[in-house]
Every structure is written in structure tokens, then in C-alpha cells.
Amino acid sequence: MIRLRPSNERGHFDHGWLNTYHTFSFSGYQDPAHERFRSLRVMNEDFVAGGQGFGAHGHRDMEIVTYVLSGALAHKDSMGNGEVLRPGEFQRMTAGTGIRHSEFNDSPTEPVHLYQIWLLPDREGHEPSYEQKPFDAAGRRNRLQLVASPDGADGSLTIHQDARIYLADLEAERSVTTNVAAGRHAWLQVLRGAVELNGVRLETSDGAAVSDETQLTIEAVGPAEVKPKMPNILPNTDNGLITADNSVLVFIDHQPQMLFGVASGIDRQLLVNNVLLLARGAKEFGVPTILTTVETESFSGPMWPQLLDVFPEQTPIERTGMNSWDSPEFREAIKATGRKNILLSGLWTEVCITWPTLQMLAEGYNIYVVDDAVGGTSPAAHEAALSRMTQAGAVRMTSVATVLEWQRDW
């Protein structure tokens, strides 16, 4: 499956000194349908006027790769690095535990044209680091040149993520073909020219998300420069699967008043049964579990007693706000597990599940929504919420499938 991201549908801001285009949600551009693609969080195309740039600012826990198409970009950071990035060179900055840097057009008069690619790291807390390398143009003429990888293969930049970034310069009517391993995905960004990707036409600055394809053929309609990125299906998984050792189960607002409001099409008793199946499965396989409730006294009532009976040692995290991720105690409970795969069961789908899902995805978590263990206030609200979450990168599961994925064998 190839999903086109046309250049004219990206977020766009012209600040005078900066003309910028955002493929995914970034800064003032927020699009729930385009939050990220797997571990690819940012694909920004920037045009910076002469003598202008980004003053000193900070980053944390992000792999940032920069490529200049024309002009020159001056970089300075809090580690003492000071470099000028020019066409044919790539720069990688690991923000890790925290780094500050500035980026300015190195020319007082000529504009600089660049791409910034941000990848979610394989874990939080890497030591900040910086790397810049030139790459021989002959190495990408009508073929894919590896420019970033997790192991620095072939002299590429080293990134802390199971992903590889390639660059290719294609002459007219020339093509490159690459195989895609089972369970892996790809993103193609056209820097210049026009290409066909497995027969799908892309123009300059178009992008494409690729899933469930075993082979990719990129053919230049005219001279073209393309940048394919091959991210894993989901980082921090067992080749795409959750396990009892890499996941966390969260129960949100399983309370009487919330259940009374469920009218999304699922029988309420079946919903309760599915939730209890999840709970007992998590208990059996030792999966860390977090319980949270909202306004127990004033509105929602206590958490279901049959759910509390499965976890008698736990006290639910009480909140006043609808969004669990707004609760510092809830956030700390998630972070304390040290895990990135979060399974959600709760009420209601369109608010108490959707809001933390979108925010946790943005912070690098893999979110799995257990379809038959959540409920909304109407079929339309429930389905719209599920669609919004999956478009942002969440994965839909069922209660039985979740427990069997923890079990694996008999």
C-alpha cells in the first residue's frame, strides 16, 4: 500500500525570513491525520533567507538529520561543535538527555534550502552527540546510497533507531529497485524532479508512506533526487509483536457512570467481560498494569469492583482531568515501567482514550487500543475516534488477540 502525501497538502508558513513546509504536525501546524509515520516524526522542508536562522534552542530525545540542497547552514551547539553544512553533506544530532544549538544561513545574501528529518530514538536518555559527513555524489548516481543507519554501515551516520536513510540521484528514465523485508515500512521523499514509485507518480516535494510492499521500484520521469527512509514497523517490539516483557496495560475510567454512557454498539456486559479477560491475562503473564479513575466522588463512581478484585494490591490513580496524560502521577507511572508499548482499555473512546493516545504517540510511545475493551457514547463517536488514532499511528487490537500474543504457546 502506498499513501501519497502531496506537497501542496503539507502545513505551510511563510514568516518572511523562513518559508517552511511540514509533512507532519509541527509547531503551529497540527494535523491529527498526519502526526508521524512510525519512527519518522518530522519531515520539514525549509527555505531560510540570507543572514537569518534559528537562534539557540533546546531539544531532547530526538535523532535529527539535516541535509542541505543548496546554500550553506552554520551550526553551533552546547557541546562546542561549530560546523557549516553544505550540499552533499549530512548532519546528525542526537539530542538525548538535552542539547542546545543554533542554525543560521551562512550567507548574508543567498537563501539556503534544506530538509530536517527527526526520528524518535530507540530509547530515551542517550548521551548527546553530533556527526557530520560528506557523501560522494558518484555513490548515489542511479543507485541508493546509505547515509544513516543504526550501526554506521558503509560509512553512514549512526542513528539510535532501527531505520536506514538512503539518497539517490536518478537520471531520466533510470530506476532503482530495493526489496522490503516482511513487516517493514518505508517513506519516500522526492527532493527534486518527478518519479514513479511502483507506478505511483510523485512530483517535487511529494512524499509517500509505504506499507505491505515487498519490493519498491523508483523510476525517474526526469532527473530526480529522492530520499527513501526504511523505518521498522514499530520500535521496541519483538519484530512487531508485543510480549509480556515489553508492554504495559492501562485501564482508564472503568466506572459505573462511564459504563452507563456507552452506546457505541457493543453490549455492555460483553465489554465488561472483555476488560476482565484482559485484566486476568495481564495478571497471569505478569504484565505491568496501571489503573486510573476520574472524579470518583462527584460524577463517575468507583472503579468496577470486579476489576479491582484482580488487582487488590493497587489503588487507582485518581484524576480531575479527562486526559490521563495531563496527570503527573499517571505520566510518572508510565515512565516508571521503562516500557514503550502501551495497551489501552477504557471509557470513553473519543475522549479518555483518544487524547492520551495522541499525546503519547507524539512522545514516542507505541499505542495499542484494544477495540472490544473500549466504548464510546455513540457508534459515530467511537469509529471516528478509532480512525483518528490509527491515522496518527496507533494499532488496533482485540482482547483475545492481546492475551494470546502475551501467551505465544500452549
MARDRENBA-519581 format. One record per residue (C-alpha): x, y, z. Coordinates in steps of 0.1 Angstrom, whole numbers, padded with zeros to 4 digits, always signed. Layout:
XYZ ...
This chain:
+0000+0000+0000 +0013+0034-0010 -0002+0065+0006 +0007+0098-0012 +0014+0129+0008 +0012+0157-0018 +0034+0186-0013 +0006+0211-0016 -0013+0195+0014 +0016+0200+0039 +0015+0226+0066 +0030+0258+0053 +0041+0291+0070 +0059+0320+0053 +0075+0341+0080 +0094+0362+0056 +0129+0351+0068 +0116+0315+0068 +0094+0297+0043 +0087+0263+0058 +0067+0232+0049 +0057+0205+0074 +0048+0170+0063 +0038+0161+0099 +0023+0181+0128 +0050+0206+0139 +0049+0238+0159 +0018+0258+0147 +0007+0232+0123 -0013+0204+0139 -0030+0177+0118 -0042+0146+0137 -0042+0126+0105 -0005+0133+0100 +0012+0131+0133 +0041+0109+0123 +0049+0078+0102 +0062+0050+0125 +0095+0063+0140 +0096+0092+0114 +0083+0123+0134 +0094+0153+0113 +0100+0159+0076 +0104+0197+0072 +0115+0215+0041 +0129+0249+0049 +0140+0279+0029 +0159+0304+0051 +0167+0339+0039 +0203+0352+0038 +0217+0361+0073 +0187+0346+0090 +0182+0315+0111 +0171+0297+0142 +0186+0311+0175 +0198+0289+0203 +0170+0265+0213 +0169+0231+0230 +0160+0195+0221 +0156+0162+0240 +0153+0126+0230 +0153+0130+0192 +0175+0119+0163 +0178+0150+0140 +0192+0145+0105 +0198+0176+0083 +0205+0178+0045 +0212+0209+0025 +0201+0210-0011 +0215+0245-0019 +0233+0272+0001 +0251+0266+0034 +0239+0262+0070 +0260+0272+0100 +0255+0250+0131 +0267+0257+0167 +0257+0236+0198 +0262+0234+0235 +0288+0206+0231 +0312+0230+0214 +0306+0219+0178 +0306+0246+0151 +0303+0234+0115 +0289+0246+0082 +0268+0221+0063 +0269+0222+0025 +0252+0203-0003 +0264+0167-0004 +0269+0166+0034 +0246+0151+0061 +0245+0161+0097 +0232+0140+0126 +0225+0153+0161 +0214+0131+0189 +0195+0153+0213 +0194+0126+0240 +0193+0140+0276 +0194+0175+0263 +0212+0198+0239 +0210+0234+0227 +0220+0246+0193 +0215+0273+0167 +0213+0271+0129 +0219+0301+0106 +0222+0307+0069 +0260+0310+0064 +0255+0335+0036 +0243+0371+0043 +0225+0373+0009 +0218+0339-0006 +0190+0316+0007 +0196+0281+0020 +0173+0252+0011 +0173+0222+0035 +0154+0193+0048 +0152+0184+0085 +0143+0148+0094 +0135+0139+0130 +0134+0103+0142 +0121+0090+0175 +0151+0073+0193 +0151+0037+0203 +0150+0048+0239 +0152+0080+0260 +0183+0093+0276 +0211+0088+0251 +0242+0109+0255 +0240+0139+0232 +0263+0137+0202 +0270+0152+0168 +0282+0140+0135 +0287+0155+0100 +0299+0137+0069 +0302+0144+0031 +0290+0117+0008 +0304+0111-0027 +0279+0120-0054 +0291+0091-0075 +0279+0067-0048 +0243+0077-0054 +0241+0081-0091 +0213+0058-0103 +0216+0038-0071 +0207+0040-0034 +0235+0054-0011 +0232+0046+0026 +0237+0079+0046 +0223+0069+0080 +0219+0036+0098 +0219+0022+0134 +0253+0007+0130 +0271+0032+0108 +0273+0007+0080 +0292+0017+0048 +0305+0049+0065 +0270+0062+0071 +0259+0084+0100 +0250+0065+0131 +0214+0070+0144 +0198+0055+0175 +0169+0038+0158 +0163+0007+0137 +0160+0027+0105 +0181+0035+0074 +0182+0066+0053 +0192+0064+0016 +0198+0091-0011 +0197+0086-0048 +0203+0108-0079 +0184+0093-0108 +0189+0102-0145 +0159+0105-0167 +0141+0071-0172 +0166+0053-0149 +0154+0034-0119 +0164+0017-0087 +0148-0013-0071 +0150-0025-0035 +0134-0053-0015 +0114-0046+0016 +0116-0072+0043 +0084-0086+0058 +0070-0063+0085 +0089-0033+0075 +0078+0000+0061 +0093+0029+0041 +0089+0066+0034 +0099+0082+0001 +0106+0119-0002 +0112+0135-0036 +0137+0163-0032 +0139+0173-0069 +0122+0162-0101 +0095+0136-0106 +0094+0099-0101 +0071+0069-0102 +0071+0046-0071 +0057+0013-0082 +0037+0031-0108 +0025+0059-0085 +0036+0094-0097 +0053+0118-0072 +0064+0153-0080 +0090+0176-0063 +0085+0177-0025 +0058+0150-0026 +0062+0122+0000 +0048+0086+0002 +0042+0062+0031 +0047+0026+0021 +0034-0005+0039 +0028-0041+0029 +0050-0039-0002 +0077-0065-0008 +0096-0045-0035 +0100-0009-0044 +0109+0004-0078 +0117+0041-0081 +0118+0054-0117 +0128+0089-0126 +0104+0106-0151 +0131+0132-0155 +0163+0138-0135 +0153+0133-0098 +0168+0132-0063 +0150+0111-0038 +0154+0101-0002 +0139+0068+0009 +0137+0060+0046 +0131+0025+0058 +0117+0025+0094 +0109-0006+0113 +0072-0015+0118 +0074-0003+0154 +0104+0002+0175 +0108-0016+0209 +0087-0046+0198 +0096-0083+0192 +0097-0080+0154 +0064-0062+0155 +0048-0082+0183 +0041-0072+0219 +0052-0095+0247 +0046-0097+0284 +0081-0083+0289 +0078-0052+0266 +0042-0040+0272 +0021-0022+0298 -0017-0025+0302 -0037+0006+0312 -0073+0007+0324 -0089+0041+0321 -0121+0052+0338 -0139+0018+0341 -0165+0033+0364 -0203+0030+0366 -0213+0063+0352 -0189+0060+0323 -0203+0025+0315 -0238+0038+0316 -0229+0063+0289 -0215+0037+0265 -0237+0034+0234 -0212+0026+0206 -0228-0007+0197 -0211-0032+0220 -0232-0050+0246 -0221-0036+0280 -0218-0069+0297 -0196-0082+0268 -0175-0050+0272 -0171-0058+0309 -0162-0094+0301 -0135-0083+0276 -0120-0059+0301 -0118-0087+0328 -0103-0111+0303 -0075-0085+0296 -0070-0079+0334 -0068-0116+0342 -0045-0123+0313 -0022-0094+0324 -0021-0108+0359 -0014-0143+0347 +0015-0133+0324 +0030-0106+0348 +0023-0076+0326 +0026-0043+0345 -0008-0027+0349 -0019+0008+0357 -0054+0018+0369 -0068+0053+0368 -0102+0069+0375 -0117+0103+0371 -0139+0123+0396 -0149+0092+0416 -0168+0112+0442 -0186+0138+0422 -0195+0121+0390 -0182+0087+0378 -0183+0064+0409 -0156+0039+0420 -0138+0016+0396 -0157-0016+0389 -0152-0039+0420 -0146-0070+0398 -0117-0052+0381 -0102-0041+0415 -0105-0077+0427 -0080-0088+0400 -0055-0062+0414 -0062-0059+0451 -0028-0045+0457 -0034-0015+0435 -0050+0019+0442 -0063+0036+0411 -0047+0070+0402 -0075+0095+0408 -0077+0124+0384 -0098+0155+0379 -0090+0160+0342 -0104+0140+0313 -0069+0134+0298 -0048+0109+0317 -0016+0122+0302 -0023+0155+0318 -0019+0138+0352 +0017+0140+0365 +0011+0109+0386 -0001+0089+0356 +0028+0101+0335 +0053+0090+0361 +0036+0056+0365 +0040+0050+0327 +0076+0062+0327 +0085+0041+0358 +0078+0009+0338 +0105+0017+0313 +0084+0003+0285 +0072+0019+0253 +0044-0004+0242 +0012+0008+0259 -0021-0011+0256 -0052+0010+0265 -0087-0001+0277 -0111+0025+0288 -0142+0047+0286 -0150+0068+0266 -0131+0061+0233 -0135+0096+0218 -0121+0115+0248 -0104+0095+0276 -0087+0071+0251 -0081+0093+0222 -0065+0123+0240 -0037+0104+0258 -0032+0082+0227 -0024+0112+0205 -0001+0128+0231 +0018+0096+0240 +0023+0088+0203 +0038+0123+0199 +0062+0115+0228 +0075+0082+0212 +0052+0056+0227 +0037+0028+0207 -0001+0028+0215 -0023-0003+0211 -0061+0004+0215 -0080-0028+0225 -0111-0023+0203 -0135-0045+0222 -0124-0032+0256 -0132+0004+0249 -0165+0021+0244 -0178+0054+0232 -0210+0074+0235 -0222+0066+0200 -0212+0044+0171 -0201+0075+0151 -0180+0089+0180 -0164+0056+0186 -0155+0049+0150 -0143+0084+0143 -0120+0082+0174 -0106+0049+0163 -0099+0063+0128 -0082+0094+0142 -0060+0073+0164 -0049+0048+0138 -0042+0076+0113 -0019+0091+0140 -0001+0057+0143 -0020+0037+0170 -0025+0000+0165 -0059-0017+0169 -0061-0049+0189 -0088-0072+0205 -0088-0086+0239 -0083-0122+0229 -0056-0114+0204 -0038-0094+0231 -0038-0122+0256 -0027-0148+0230 +0001-0125+0219 +0013-0124+0256 +0010-0162+0258 +0026-0172+0225 +0025-0210+0231 +0004-0236+0249 
